[in-house]
Amino acid sequence: MSIYTQTALEVITCFDKAVKELLGRTYKSKAIASRLSDFPALAATSGIMPALTFYLSKAVDEEDAFTATYRLIKSAECRFTGERLSNIKEYLEKIEGSGGEGKGYGVALALILASLEKIGYLAVGAERPGIREVADALLRVLEGAGGASDEEVLQVITELKKVGTAFYKT
């Protein structure tokens, strides 16, 4: 198994395990599957950084979902904790039933960034990351702080697309 497949599996299974525990059932979300599915093509045609900034712009309205998901994946226990629990639960239930249009960007961005951190492309590094902290991390990559190549990024996001589709497509 490649490091890219392993990374995608680790990130998605962590999120999936926590959501199952939070909701008490298996979770499916066309919105999250769509966002993870769309990202590799967007990154390949527009570039990785423009794709990330596009998702960042769309995640502004879903910042609580982004922050909660990102913190969850980065925690050792892979469990939702803290004051935003009710917000993320309500959000997950809302996007589960939606057709996916315009939704899921916050969670997808968190899953993508966590994967990119695992391969050393960027480091958000904030305990409570928000949109501004992500923008700072992207600036550091543009300044040459990223460790992984664009080819490695494309490989891991392609694997994330496959695993995310398998887990979340309804």
Buried (B, 14 or more C-beta within 10 A) or exposed (E): EEEBBEBBBBBBEBBBBBBEEBEEEEBEBBBBBBBBBBBBEBBBEEEBBEBBBBBBEBBEEBBBBBBBBBBBBBBEEBEBEEEBEEBBBEBBEEBBEEEBEEBBBBBBBBBBBBBBBBBEBBBBEBEEBBBEBBEBBBEBBEEEEBEBEBEBBBBBBBBBBBBBBEBBBE
